[in-house]
Amino acid sequence: MKILIKDLTFFTIIGILDDERTTEQRVIINCIIDYPYSKKQFINYAHVSDLIEKQMNTQKFELIEEALESLSRSLKHSFPSIETLDLTIYKPNILQNCTVGVQKHFNF
Protein backbone atom coordinates (compact mmCIF):
# COMPACT_ATOMS: atom_id res chain seq x y z
CA MET A 1 0.00 0.00 0.00
CA LYS A 2 1.17 3.56 -0.64
CA ILE A 3 0.36 6.66 1.36
CA LEU A 4 0.60 9.87 -0.65
CA ILE A 5 0.99 13.20 1.10
CA LYS A 6 1.08 15.97 -1.47
CA ASP A 7 1.84 19.64 -0.90
CA LEU A 8 2.03 19.65 2.90
CA THR A 9 2.62 23.39 3.30
CA PHE A 10 3.70 25.39 6.33
CA PHE A 11 6.17 28.06 7.45
CA THR A 12 9.41 27.15 9.24
CA ILE A 13 13.02 28.15 9.77
CA ILE A 14 15.24 26.35 7.26
CA GLY A 15 18.35 27.44 5.43
CA ILE A 16 21.88 28.75 5.91
CA LEU A 17 21.48 32.39 4.88
CA ASP A 18 21.31 34.90 7.73
CA ASP A 19 17.74 35.89 6.86
CA GLU A 20 16.68 32.23 6.68
CA ARG A 21 17.86 31.66 10.26
CA THR A 22 15.56 34.37 11.63
CA THR A 23 12.59 34.55 9.25
CA GLU A 24 10.23 31.65 8.63
CA GLN A 25 9.71 30.71 5.02
CA ARG A 26 7.14 28.56 3.29
CA VAL A 27 8.08 24.96 2.59
CA ILE A 28 6.17 22.33 0.66
CA ILE A 29 6.71 18.66 1.41
CA ASN A 30 5.67 15.65 -0.62
CA CYS A 31 5.89 12.18 0.85
CA ILE A 32 5.24 8.68 -0.48
CA ILE A 33 5.27 5.80 1.98
CA ASP A 34 5.14 2.17 0.89
CA TYR A 35 4.18 -0.36 3.57
CA PRO A 36 2.39 -3.70 3.96
CA TYR A 37 -1.21 -2.87 4.81
CA SER A 38 -3.53 -4.98 6.91
CA LYS A 39 -6.60 -4.11 8.98
CA LYS A 40 -4.49 -4.52 12.10
CA GLN A 41 -1.46 -2.71 10.72
CA PHE A 42 -1.95 0.61 8.98
CA ILE A 43 -0.26 4.01 9.05
CA ASN A 44 -2.33 7.07 9.89
CA TYR A 45 -1.41 9.73 7.34
CA ALA A 46 -2.53 12.52 9.70
CA HIS A 47 0.07 11.34 12.22
CA VAL A 48 2.72 11.30 9.49
CA SER A 49 1.88 14.87 8.46
CA ASP A 50 1.94 16.05 12.08
CA LEU A 51 5.31 14.41 12.73
CA ILE A 52 6.85 16.03 9.66
CA GLU A 53 5.62 19.52 10.50
CA LYS A 54 6.50 19.29 14.20
CA GLN A 55 10.00 18.01 13.52
CA MET A 56 10.68 20.67 10.90
CA ASN A 57 9.56 23.40 13.30
CA THR A 58 11.48 21.96 16.26
CA GLN A 59 14.77 21.21 14.49
CA LYS A 60 15.07 24.39 12.37
CA PHE A 61 17.38 22.68 9.89
CA GLU A 62 20.07 24.50 7.98
CA LEU A 63 20.17 22.20 4.94
CA ILE A 64 17.26 20.52 3.21
CA GLU A 65 19.43 17.42 2.95
CA GLU A 66 19.77 17.27 6.74
CA ALA A 67 16.02 17.64 7.10
CA LEU A 68 15.38 14.75 4.71
CA GLU A 69 17.77 12.43 6.54
CA SER A 70 16.36 13.31 9.96
CA LEU A 71 12.74 13.01 8.84
CA SER A 72 13.40 9.58 7.33
CA ARG A 73 14.87 8.31 10.61
CA SER A 74 11.97 9.69 12.65
CA LEU A 75 9.32 8.32 10.30
CA LYS A 76 10.90 4.86 10.27
CA HIS A 77 11.21 4.92 14.07
CA SER A 78 7.57 5.99 14.53
CA PHE A 79 6.21 3.75 11.79
CA PRO A 80 8.45 0.65 11.63
CA SER A 81 6.40 -1.01 8.88
CA ILE A 82 7.61 1.55 6.32
CA GLU A 83 9.46 -0.28 3.56
CA THR A 84 10.30 2.63 1.27
CA LEU A 85 9.96 6.37 1.62
CA ASP A 86 10.18 9.18 -0.90
CA LEU A 87 10.54 12.67 0.54
CA THR A 88 10.75 15.99 -1.29
CA ILE A 89 11.16 19.37 0.36
CA TYR A 90 10.59 22.50 -1.72
CA LYS A 91 11.44 26.09 -0.86
CA PRO A 92 9.15 27.91 -3.30
CA ASN A 93 10.05 31.48 -2.38
CA ILE A 94 13.83 31.43 -1.92
CA LEU A 95 14.54 32.29 -5.57
CA GLN A 96 12.38 34.69 -7.55
CA ASN A 97 12.36 32.82 -10.82
CA CYS A 98 11.86 29.19 -9.73
CA THR A 99 10.99 26.74 -6.99
CA VAL A 100 13.91 24.75 -5.61
CA GLY A 101 13.87 21.52 -3.68
CA VAL A 102 15.68 18.35 -2.77
CA GLN A 103 14.34 14.80 -3.02
CA LYS A 104 15.53 11.46 -1.69
CA HIS A 105 14.35 7.86 -1.89
CA PHE A 106 14.90 5.67 1.19
CA ASN A 107 14.86 1.86 1.28
CA PHE A 108 14.50 0.27 4.69
C-alpha positions as a printed NumPy array, in Angstrom:
array([[  0.   ,   0.   ,   0.   ],
       [  1.167,   3.559,  -0.642],
       [  0.363,   6.66 ,   1.362],
       [  0.604,   9.866,  -0.652],
       [  0.992,  13.2  ,   1.098],
       [  1.085,  15.973,  -1.468],
       [  1.843,  19.641,  -0.9  ],
       [  2.031,  19.652,   2.896],
       [  2.625,  23.386,   3.304],
       [  3.702,  25.391,   6.327],
       [  6.174,  28.056,   7.451],
       [  9.406,  27.147,   9.245],
       [ 13.024,  28.147,   9.773],
       [ 15.239,  26.349,   7.256],
       [ 18.349,  27.44 ,   5.433],
       [ 21.877,  28.752,   5.905],
       [ 21.476,  32.385,   4.879],
       [ 21.315,  34.903,   7.729],
       [ 17.741,  35.89 ,   6.863],
       [ 16.676,  32.226,   6.679],
       [ 17.861,  31.659,  10.257],
       [ 15.56 ,  34.37 ,  11.627],
       [ 12.595,  34.546,   9.253],
       [ 10.229,  31.646,   8.628],
       [  9.714,  30.71 ,   5.016],
       [  7.144,  28.562,   3.295],
       [  8.082,  24.963,   2.587],
       [  6.172,  22.33 ,   0.66 ],
       [  6.707,  18.661,   1.414],
       [  5.675,  15.65 ,  -0.621],
       [  5.895,  12.181,   0.852],
       [  5.24 ,   8.68 ,  -0.479],
       [  5.266,   5.798,   1.983],
       [  5.139,   2.17 ,   0.886],
       [  4.183,  -0.355,   3.572],
       [  2.395,  -3.703,   3.957],
       [ -1.206,  -2.871,   4.811],
       [ -3.531,  -4.975,   6.905],
       [ -6.603,  -4.115,   8.978],
       [ -4.491,  -4.521,  12.104],
       [ -1.465,  -2.711,  10.722],
       [ -1.947,   0.607,   8.981],
       [ -0.256,   4.011,   9.055],
       [ -2.328,   7.065,   9.893],
       [ -1.412,   9.731,   7.338],
       [ -2.533,  12.515,   9.699],
       [  0.065,  11.344,  12.218],
       [  2.721,  11.302,   9.486],
       [  1.876,  14.868,   8.463],
       [  1.939,  16.046,  12.079],
       [  5.308,  14.406,  12.728],
       [  6.853,  16.029,   9.66 ],
       [  5.619,  19.517,  10.501],
       [  6.497,  19.292,  14.205],
       [ 10.001,  18.011,  13.525],
       [ 10.681,  20.67 ,  10.898],
       [  9.56 ,  23.401,  13.304],
       [ 11.482,  21.961,  16.26 ],
       [ 14.77 ,  21.212,  14.494],
       [ 15.068,  24.389,  12.371],
       [ 17.38 ,  22.679,   9.895],
       [ 20.071,  24.497,   7.985],
       [ 20.173,  22.204,   4.941],
       [ 17.26 ,  20.521,   3.211],
       [ 19.431,  17.418,   2.945],
       [ 19.772,  17.265,   6.736],
       [ 16.023,  17.639,   7.105],
       [ 15.378,  14.747,   4.707],
       [ 17.774,  12.431,   6.542],
       [ 16.361,  13.313,   9.959],
       [ 12.737,  13.007,   8.844],
       [ 13.403,   9.582,   7.332],
       [ 14.871,   8.311,  10.613],
       [ 11.969,   9.693,  12.654],
       [  9.322,   8.323,  10.304],
       [ 10.901,   4.863,  10.271],
       [ 11.209,   4.915,  14.066],
       [  7.573,   5.993,  14.534],
       [  6.209,   3.747,  11.79 ],
       [  8.452,   0.646,  11.627],
       [  6.405,  -1.009,   8.882],
       [  7.605,   1.554,   6.317],
       [  9.458,  -0.282,   3.561],
       [ 10.302,   2.628,   1.273],
       [  9.957,   6.368,   1.619],
       [ 10.184,   9.183,  -0.903],
       [ 10.541,  12.669,   0.537],
       [ 10.752,  15.987,  -1.287],
       [ 11.161,  19.371,   0.355],
       [ 10.594,  22.498,  -1.717],
       [ 11.442,  26.091,  -0.856],
       [  9.148,  27.91 ,  -3.296],
       [ 10.054,  31.48 ,  -2.38 ],
       [ 13.833,  31.434,  -1.92 ],
       [ 14.539,  32.293,  -5.573],
       [ 12.384,  34.695,  -7.546],
       [ 12.356,  32.816, -10.822],
       [ 11.858,  29.186,  -9.731],
       [ 10.986,  26.738,  -6.986],
       [ 13.906,  24.752,  -5.61 ],
       [ 13.865,  21.522,  -3.676],
       [ 15.676,  18.346,  -2.772],
       [ 14.34 ,  14.796,  -3.024],
       [ 15.531,  11.458,  -1.69 ],
       [ 14.347,   7.86 ,  -1.894],
       [ 14.899,   5.674,   1.192],
       [ 14.862,   1.857,   1.275],
       [ 14.505,   0.269,   4.69 ]])
